[in-house]
Structures are given as C-alpha cells and as structure tokens.
C-alpha cells in the first residue's frame, strides 16, 4: 500500500501520513447533508399527517408516526451540544 501511495503522491517522499483524522469527522458537508435529509423527512411526515387528518382519517398509520418520531429524535441528537463541549 505504501508503494501505491509513493507512486501516486511523490511529493510525500515515501512518508504516508497517519495523522489525518477520518473524513467523516472533519467534513462539514456530511453533517449538513444528514441534517437536511432528516429535516426533509420531518417535513414530509408533518405534511403527510396533516393531509391524512384533513382527508378524514381518524388516526395516522403507525409507520408514519415511527418514521417521524425517529427523524425528530435523530435531529435532536445531532443538533444538541455534546456534554464534552461544556
């Protein structure tokens, strides 16, 4: 693997950097995409529930409630500050 890295990046002079953090921890666009997808799921859930009630349905399907609740909980977990940051 180091030979491949040397050929691809000759400017590193044979050193493979192991100090770089994983991309999932440093790229802000990943977090933004996840928050956007969960926010969209919450909006679709809210519009669907309002539409069902507006059309005379007595209650919303359990799967719709489960998906909406999971998306709201995931958003709260992502957007709340971590205890270590205080």
N, C-alpha and C positions, 0 to 999 in steps of 0.2 A: 504494500500500500504506500510505503514511503517512496518507492521508486516512481510510482504513478504521480505522487504529489511533486516530486522533484522535476519530472518531465513537464508537468502542467504549469508549475509555478517556479521557474528557475530563479527568480529574484529572492526566493527564500533561502538560498544557499544550502539546501538539504535539511533545513530545520522545519519540522512540522509543528505548528503552533498548537498547543493543547490548552492554552489559557483562555481561549474564546468561549464565552458562555453559549449555551444552546440557543438557537434562533427562536424557539418558542418562548423564551423568557425575555428576549430583547426586542422583538419586532412589534411595534405598537399596532400595526395594521391587522395582526391576527386578533388582538383583543377587540379592536373596532369592528371587525367582521363578525365575531361571535356575538357581541352586544347588538349589532344591527340585526342579525338573524333572530336572536331571541326577542328583540323588540318587535320585529315583524310578526313573529309567532304570537306574541301577546295581542297585537293589534288585530290579527286575523281571528283570534279566539274571541276578543271582545265584540268585533263586528258580527261574527257568527252567532254568538249568544244573543245579542240584541236582535238580530234578524229572526232567529228562531222564536223568541218571545213575541216579536211583532207579528209573526205569522200564526199566532195562536197556539204554539206548543206550550204545554204545561210545565215541562222541565227540559233542561239541556241534557244531551247524552253524556254518559259517564266519561267516555273517551275525550270529549271536548273539554270537560272540566279537568280531567287529569293532565292533558297537554297544556292547557292554560296555566294551571297551578304549577306545573313543573317549570314552565318558561319564566313565570314570575319569580319563583324561588331561585332559579339559576341567575336571573338578572340581579336579584338582591345579593346573592353570594359573590357575584363578580364586582358589583359596584360598591359594596360596603368596604370600608378600610379594614385591613388586616390588623389583628391585635398586636403584631410585632412592630407596626409602624408608629405606635403611640409612644 
